[in-house]
Amino acid sequence: MDVIDWMLDADPAIRWQVRRDLLDEPEEVVGADRARVATEGWGAELLALQADDGYWNGEVYGEDGDRRSVMWSLSSLRRLGAPPDDPRVRVAVDRVREGVVWPWLDDRPFFDGETEECVNGGVLALAAYFGRLGEGTDALVRRLLGEQLPDGGWNCEPREESDRSSFDSTLCVLEGLLAVERAGTSAVAAGEIAEARRRGEEYLLERRLFRRRSTGEVVKKRYLNFAFPPYWFYDVLRALEYFREAGGAPDARLAEPLELLRSRRGDDGRWVAGRPWPREVYFALDAPDGEPSRWNTLRAMRVLRWADSSPGQVG
């Protein structure tokens, strides 16, 4: 079985993205598989695990990082590509909007966000994807723009504790801002959002996505661990996926991370799964560590397809 056939022999969440991003199949074919995410496989299982009050496992974010929560269940549904207009998905998101709050913030509604930048970037991405942008999320965008650090990135640590940005927080915020900008419904000027994204992207590009600007050393070894789902954790493949999604020709400074990605391809044309991030989950969405990963293979192939098809290709 060749690599494409192997990926198509999978959950509909993978199949529809292969058809769209690697095969350029017609919208009706892509849409038919995507519709199944809400009724079959992982997507349907996650939707079925939600309680009537809108929560997963009674948690908004997750005690000690437990992934069985509203934040990470919705994040997984977004990455699986659950159709926002599917009635089952709409019911799930309506339950969250109507019933889920941040209890340590005077019961602030879920889609109005929390206090940490990495959390709020994720909330923005969810609000944009599921069509829940509103006054609360506009305030969230303004807050994030005001929290951008002089070096261009963001950090969940209080500014009095750290005035340097975090790769993790920066990418979470960039993903959220890009989603809001694409949605085109925010009251915040698109130019302000785009400029904040540009500065955040520069923070990552100046460091080649994983190196210290001062010494060139790898910042953290875990940035080289390609795990799915990524949750809030930064890694090079997730960052490359962001730049692909943002569009345009790849920046020349992506040459090294793209070469790193190419070097991870096995002789059989597949990429293996990374070490899964810790804490409790309902069920695994990827293969065990070191075994062939449909998710990493899909994500790597579409990144390289973007990079190799751009004028003046990089890497």
C-alpha positions in Angstrom: 0.0 0.0 0.0 1.5 3.4 -1.0 1.6 6.3 1.4 -1.5 8.1 0.1 -3.6 4.9 0.1 -2.4 4.2 3.7 -3.5 7.6 4.8 -6.9 7.2 3.1 -7.4 4.0 5.0 -8.0 5.9 8.2 -10.4 8.0 10.2 -12.5 10.5 8.1 -10.7 13.3 9.9 -7.5 12.3 8.1 -9.1 11.2 4.9 -10.8 14.5 4.1 -7.6 16.5 4.7 -5.6 14.2 2.5 -8.2 14.7 -0.3 -8.1 18.4 0.1 -4.5 19.2 0.8 -2.6 16.5 -1.1 -5.0 15.3 -3.9 -6.9 18.5 -4.7 -10.1 16.5 -5.1 -13.4 18.1 -5.8 -15.2 19.9 -3.0 -18.1 17.5 -3.0 -15.7 14.6 -2.5 -13.8 16.4 0.3 -17.0 17.5 1.9 -18.5 14.1 1.9 -15.6 12.7 4.0 -15.5 15.8 6.2 -19.2 15.5 7.0 -18.4 12.0 8.5 -16.1 13.6 11.2 -19.2 14.4 13.2 -20.8 11.0 12.8 -18.0 8.5 12.7 -14.7 7.8 14.4 -12.8 10.2 16.7 -15.0 13.2 16.1 -18.2 11.4 16.8 -16.7 9.8 19.9 -15.6 13.2 21.3 -19.0 14.8 20.6 -20.7 11.9 22.4 -18.5 12.4 25.5 -19.8 15.9 26.1 -22.2 16.3 29.0 -25.5 18.2 28.7 -24.1 21.1 30.7 -21.5 21.7 27.9 -18.5 20.3 29.8 -16.2 17.4 29.0 -15.2 15.6 32.2 -16.5 18.6 34.3 -13.4 20.6 33.4 -13.1 23.8 31.5 -9.3 23.6 31.0 -8.2 20.5 32.8 -6.9 19.8 36.4 -3.1 19.6 36.2 -3.2 19.6 32.4 -5.8 16.8 32.1 -6.8 16.8 28.4 -10.3 15.6 29.1 -11.8 19.1 29.2 -13.7 21.7 27.1 -10.5 23.4 25.9 -8.8 20.3 24.6 -11.9 18.5 23.3 -12.9 21.6 21.2 -9.3 22.0 20.1 -9.2 18.4 19.0 -12.5 18.8 17.1 -11.0 21.8 15.3 -7.9 19.9 14.3 -10.0 17.0 13.2 -12.0 19.4 11.0 -15.4 18.8 12.5 -17.8 20.8 10.3 -18.9 23.9 12.3 -22.3 23.9 10.5 -23.1 20.3 11.4 -26.1 20.2 13.7 -24.3 17.9 16.2 -21.3 20.3 16.3 -23.6 23.3 16.6 -25.3 21.8 19.6 -22.0 21.0 21.3 -20.7 24.5 20.8 -24.0 26.1 21.9 -23.8 24.1 25.1 -20.3 25.5 25.7 -21.4 29.1 24.9 -24.4 28.8 27.2 -23.0 26.8 30.1 -19.2 26.8 30.3 -17.4 29.4 32.4 -14.0 30.2 33.8 -14.9 29.7 37.5 -11.8 31.4 38.9 -12.6 34.6 36.9 -16.1 35.3 38.3 -17.7 32.8 35.9 -16.5 34.6 32.7 -18.0 32.9 29.6 -15.6 30.4 27.9 -15.4 32.3 24.6 -14.5 35.5 26.4 -11.2 33.9 27.4 -9.0 33.6 30.4 -5.8 35.5 31.5 -2.9 33.6 30.0 -1.8 34.4 26.5 -1.4 30.8 25.4 -4.9 30.0 26.6 -6.4 33.0 25.0 -4.8 32.4 21.7 -6.4 28.9 21.7 -9.8 30.4 22.7 -9.6 32.8 19.8 -8.8 30.0 17.3 -11.8 28.1 18.6 -14.1 31.1 18.6 -13.2 31.9 15.0 -13.4 28.3 13.8 -16.8 27.6 15.4 -18.3 31.0 14.5 -18.4 32.4 18.1 -16.5 35.7 17.6 -18.2 38.6 19.4 -17.7 41.5 21.8 -15.9 39.3 24.3 -13.4 38.0 21.7 -12.8 41.5 20.3 -11.8 42.5 23.9 -9.6 39.4 23.9 -7.9 40.5 20.7 -7.2 43.9 22.0 -5.8 42.4 25.2 -3.4 40.2 23.3 -2.2 43.1 21.1 -1.5 45.1 24.3 0.4 42.2 25.8 2.8 41.7 22.9 6.4 42.0 24.2 9.1 44.3 22.7 10.8 41.3 21.1 7.6 40.6 19.1 6.3 37.5 20.9 4.2 36.7 23.9 4.7 34.9 27.2 2.1 33.5 29.7 4.4 34.4 32.5 3.7 37.8 34.1 5.8 40.6 32.7 7.4 41.3 36.1 8.7 37.6 36.0 9.8 37.5 32.4 10.2 40.2 29.7 11.2 37.6 27.1 8.8 35.8 24.8 7.9 32.1 24.8 7.8 30.0 21.7 4.8 28.1 23.0 2.8 31.2 23.9 3.8 33.1 20.7 2.6 30.3 18.4 -0.7 29.9 20.3 -1.4 33.6 19.9 -0.4 33.7 16.3 -2.7 30.8 15.5 -5.6 32.6 17.2 -4.9 36.0 15.5 -4.6 34.4 12.1 -8.0 32.7 12.6 -9.6 35.9 13.7 -8.1 37.8 10.8 -9.3 35.2 8.3 -12.8 35.2 9.8 -13.0 39.0 9.0 -15.7 39.7 11.7 -13.6 41.4 14.4 -14.1 45.0 15.3 -10.4 45.4 15.7 -8.7 46.8 12.6 -7.3 44.0 10.3 -4.1 46.0 9.9 -3.4 46.0 13.6 -3.9 42.3 13.8 -1.7 41.7 10.7 1.1 43.9 12.1 1.0 42.0 15.4 1.2 38.7 13.5 4.1 40.0 11.4 6.1 40.9 14.6 5.3 37.6 16.2 6.4 35.7 13.0 9.6 37.6 13.0 10.3 36.5 16.6 10.1 32.9 15.4 11.9 33.4 12.1 14.8 35.2 13.7 15.4 32.1 15.7 14.9 29.6 12.8 11.9 28.3 14.6 14.0 26.4 17.2 17.3 28.1 17.9 18.5 30.7 20.4 19.1 34.0 18.7 22.2 34.6 20.9 24.0 31.3 20.5 22.3 29.3 17.8 21.7 26.4 20.2 18.5 24.5 20.2 16.2 26.2 22.7 14.5 23.1 24.0 14.8 19.5 22.7 11.0 19.1 23.0 10.6 21.6 20.1 11.9 18.7 17.9 9.2 16.3 19.1 6.3 16.2 16.6 3.3 15.0 18.6 -0.3 15.1 17.6 -2.4 16.7 19.0 0.0 19.4 20.0 -2.2 21.0 22.7 -0.3 24.1 23.8 3.1 22.7 23.2 5.3 24.2 20.5 7.2 22.1 18.0 8.8 22.8 14.6 6.2 21.0 12.6 3.3 22.9 14.2 5.1 26.1 13.5 5.7 25.2 9.9 2.0 24.3 9.6 1.2 27.8 10.9 3.4 29.5 8.2 1.8 27.3 5.5 -1.6 28.3 6.7 -0.7 32.0 6.7 0.2 31.6 3.1 2.7 33.3 0.8 6.1 32.1 -0.2 8.2 30.5 2.6 10.7 32.9 4.2 14.3 32.0 3.5 14.8 31.5 7.2 12.6 28.4 7.1 15.2 26.5 5.1 16.7 24.8 8.2 13.4 23.7 9.8 12.2 22.5 6.4 15.4 20.4 6.0 14.9 19.1 9.5 11.4 18.0 8.5 12.7 16.3 5.3 15.3 14.5 7.4 12.6 12.9 9.5 11.0 11.1 6.5 11.6 7.3 6.6 12.7 5.2 3.7 9.1 4.2 3.2 8.0 7.8 2.8 6.3 8.1 6.1 7.0 10.1 9.3 6.8 8.5 12.7 4.7 9.6 15.7 6.4 11.7 18.4 6.3 11.2 22.1 2.8 12.0 23.2 2.4 14.9 25.7 1.6 13.8 29.2 -1.7 13.7 31.2 -4.9 11.9 30.8 -6.8 11.6 27.5 -10.0 10.0 26.4 -8.2 8.1 23.7 -5.1 8.4 21.5 -5.5 10.3 18.2 -2.1 9.2 16.8 0.0 6.1 16.7 2.4 5.1 19.5 5.8 6.9 19.8 8.1 5.8 17.0 5.4 4.0 14.9 4.3 5.4 11.5 2.0 8.3 12.0 -0.7 9.2 9.5 -1.0 12.7 11.2 2.6 13.5 11.0 2.9 12.2 7.4 -0.1 14.2 6.3 1.1 17.4 8.0 4.7 17.0 6.8 3.6 16.3 3.2 1.4 19.3 2.9 4.0 21.6 4.4 6.6 20.3 1.9 4.1 20.5 -0.9 3.6 24.2 0.0 7.3 24.9 0.3 8.3 23.0 -2.9 5.6 24.6 -5.0 6.4 28.2 -4.1 8.5 30.4 -6.4 12.1 30.3 -5.3 11.5 27.3 -3.2 13.2 27.1 0.2 15.3 24.3 1.6 
